[in-house]
Amino acid sequence: MKTNLRFISRLFSALILASAGVSTLASAQAVSLLNVSYDPTRELYVEFNAAFAKHWKVKTGQDVTIKQSHGGSGKQARSVIDGIDADVVTLALAGDIDALNKQAKLIPADWQKRLPHNSSPYTSTIVLVVREGNPKGIKDWDDLIKPGISVITPNPKTSGGARWNYLAAWEFAKRKYGSEAKAKEFVQKLYKNVPVLDTGARGSSVTFAQRNQGDVFLSWENEAYLLEKEFSSKVDVVYPSISILAEPPVTVVDKTVDRKGTRAAAEAYLQYLYTDEGQDIAGKNFYRPISAKAQAKYSKQLPKIPLFTIEQAFGGWEKADKDHFADGGSFDQIYLKK
């Protein structure tokens, strides 16, 4: 009887150890990443995450789960600074990612040098989305300041897309009317035609397409085509005469990945955006790929238009933020007088 009890005891102990070993092995074979992104990238990263998880499993034998968080780009950057455990951020503009270094030292100052193309694996631009048939005859930026035109755009204090919108309109006016003062006057008139400021681009998309507010929506190019795809009988996409080259950047959040031990997977995740499959997924989701192969494949759906860069027109994001979006900048001056 005692022999049987000893055998059962040893067997039970062995089962516990085996169970613990299986649990440890399963833990070693799984990793979880959080991608904190801006509003209109939901569909892009749903597809990309599935492709990367498959690639990572084949390459390493390890399962990876990628969780997504979306909102206005500035608001998302603030959430990471305030403590959300983002392994990677894929935001709308470099200034928002710079804040992770300047305000919280979560990343190095030279983060943009770590990946090709200043850490922007795809680009975009700003277009105009109008009601079907373009009943108000909106063709370019200067149509947005006409009396009776209702313009939908998010709040540049919280939305990266809204900042691209604002600066695209400003530079158009500066070039057409010849001065910064005339540009400021133009943008002030534009914002007098804005009835509501949503916190992010997706919120403005809902306001325009689902709540049927506004005559024109200032939109990311990819968001415009998603709307056209979903509401094909209700909206049209209009390309203005000139727009801004938007370069949404990405980075690993160093302090998070080093603490969690997820650096290898997080770095591979961002690097995969530059592969043939990553570039194809970007183009399929109406982002402008940076690889020549994907550019050629998607050239018909993403036509060439004159684009200026933030550096050419505004001296980079740091200067643009200070001049236009910091407290007391041109947006505050304009909106307070609205």
ChimeraX attribute file (.defattr): number of C-alpha atoms within 10 A of each C-alpha:
attribute: neighborCount
match mode: 1-to-1
recipient: residues
	/A:1	6
	/A:2	7
	/A:3	8
	/A:4	9
	/A:5	10
	/A:6	11
	/A:7	12
	/A:8	12
	/A:9	12
	/A:10	12
	/A:11	12
	/A:12	12
	/A:13	12
	/A:14	12
	/A:15	12
	/A:16	12
	/A:17	12
	/A:18	12
	/A:19	12
	/A:20	12
	/A:21	12
	/A:22	12
	/A:23	12
	/A:24	11
	/A:25	11
	/A:26	13
	/A:27	12
	/A:28	11
	/A:29	14
	/A:30	13
	/A:31	17
	/A:32	14
	/A:33	21
	/A:34	17
	/A:35	25
	/A:36	25
	/A:37	24
	/A:38	29
	/A:39	24
	/A:40	25
	/A:41	22
	/A:42	16
	/A:43	11
	/A:44	18
	/A:45	21
	/A:46	13
	/A:47	15
	/A:48	22
	/A:49	19
	/A:50	13
	/A:51	15
	/A:52	23
	/A:53	18
	/A:54	14
	/A:55	18
	/A:56	17
	/A:57	14
	/A:58	11
	/A:59	9
	/A:60	10
	/A:61	12
	/A:62	18
	/A:63	18
	/A:64	20
	/A:65	14
	/A:66	19
	/A:67	15
	/A:68	18
	/A:69	16
	/A:70	19
	/A:71	25
	/A:72	29
	/A:73	33
	/A:74	25
	/A:75	19
	/A:76	27
	/A:77	27
	/A:78	18
	/A:79	15
	/A:80	22
	/A:81	20
	/A:82	12
	/A:83	10
	/A:84	15
	/A:85	19
	/A:86	24
	/A:87	29
	/A:88	24
	/A:89	26
	/A:90	26
	/A:91	31
	/A:92	32
	/A:93	23
	/A:94	22
	/A:95	20
	/A:96	24
	/A:97	30
	/A:98	22
	/A:99	19
	/A:100	21
	/A:101	17
	/A:102	13
	/A:103	11
	/A:104	14
	/A:105	15
	/A:106	19
	/A:107	19
	/A:108	14
	/A:109	14
	/A:110	10
	/A:111	19
	/A:112	18
	/A:113	10
	/A:114	13
	/A:115	17
	/A:116	12
	/A:117	15
	/A:118	16
	/A:119	21
	/A:120	24
	/A:121	27
	/A:122	23
	/A:123	20
	/A:124	19
	/A:125	25
	/A:126	27
	/A:127	28
	/A:128	24
	/A:129	30
	/A:130	26
	/A:131	21
	/A:132	14
	/A:133	11
	/A:134	17
	/A:135	9
	/A:136	13
	/A:137	10
	/A:138	20
	/A:139	15
	/A:140	17
	/A:141	23
	/A:142	16
	/A:143	14
	/A:144	25
	/A:145	19
	/A:146	12
	/A:147	11
	/A:148	10
	/A:149	18
	/A:150	21
	/A:151	25
	/A:152	27
	/A:153	31
	/A:154	29
	/A:155	22
	/A:156	25
	/A:157	22
	/A:158	24
	/A:159	30
	/A:160	31
	/A:161	31
	/A:162	28
	/A:163	25
	/A:164	25
	/A:165	25
	/A:166	23
	/A:167	21
	/A:168	27
	/A:169	25
	/A:170	23
	/A:171	24
	/A:172	23
	/A:173	22
	/A:174	19
	/A:175	13
	/A:176	12
	/A:177	13
	/A:178	12
	/A:179	13
	/A:180	14
	/A:181	11
	/A:182	16
	/A:183	21
	/A:184	20
	/A:185	15
	/A:186	21
	/A:187	27
	/A:188	21
	/A:189	17
	/A:190	25
	/A:191	23
	/A:192	17
	/A:193	20
	/A:194	20
	/A:195	12
	/A:196	17
	/A:197	21
	/A:198	20
	/A:199	23
	/A:200	27
	/A:201	31
	/A:202	24
	/A:203	17
	/A:204	25
	/A:205	28
	/A:206	14
	/A:207	20
	/A:208	24
	/A:209	20
	/A:210	11
	/A:211	10
	/A:212	12
	/A:213	18
	/A:214	21
	/A:215	19
	/A:216	27
	/A:217	27
	/A:218	28
	/A:219	28
	/A:220	26
	/A:221	25
	/A:222	24
	/A:223	24
	/A:224	25
	/A:225	23
	/A:226	17
	/A:227	22
	/A:228	18
	/A:229	11
	/A:230	12
	/A:231	14
	/A:232	12
	/A:233	11
	/A:234	15
	/A:235	23
	/A:236	19
	/A:237	20
	/A:238	17
	/A:239	18
	/A:240	17
	/A:241	13
	/A:242	19
	/A:243	24
	/A:244	23
	/A:245	18
	/A:246	26
	/A:247	23
	/A:248	22
	/A:249	23
	/A:250	29
	/A:251	23
	/A:252	24
	/A:253	26
	/A:254	21
	/A:255	18
	/A:256	20
	/A:257	20
	/A:258	12
	/A:259	11
	/A:260	14
	/A:261	13
	/A:262	17
	/A:263	20
	/A:264	10
	/A:265	21
	/A:266	24
	/A:267	19
	/A:268	14
	/A:269	23
	/A:270	21
	/A:271	17
	/A:272	19
	/A:273	21
	/A:274	22
	/A:275	13
	/A:276	14
	/A:277	15
	/A:278	25
	/A:279	25
	/A:280	23
	/A:281	20
	/A:282	27
	/A:283	25
	/A:284	18
	/A:285	19
	/A:286	23
	/A:287	26
	/A:288	27
	/A:289	29
	/A:290	18
	/A:291	15
	/A:292	9
	/A:293	12
	/A:294	20
	/A:295	17
	/A:296	12
	/A:297	14
	/A:298	18
	/A:299	13
	/A:300	9
	/A:301	12
	/A:302	20
	/A:303	9
	/A:304	9
	/A:305	14
	/A:306	10
	/A:307	15
	/A:308	18
	/A:309	15
	/A:310	20
	/A:311	12
	/A:312	8
	/A:313	16
	/A:314	17
	/A:315	11
	/A:316	14
	/A:317	16
	/A:318	14
	/A:319	15
	/A:320	20
	/A:321	18
	/A:322	13
	/A:323	15
	/A:324	21
	/A:325	19
	/A:326	14
	/A:327	13
	/A:328	13
	/A:329	14
	/A:330	19
	/A:331	23
	/A:332	15
	/A:333	15
	/A:334	19
	/A:335	12
	/A:336	10
	/A:337	10
	/A:338	13
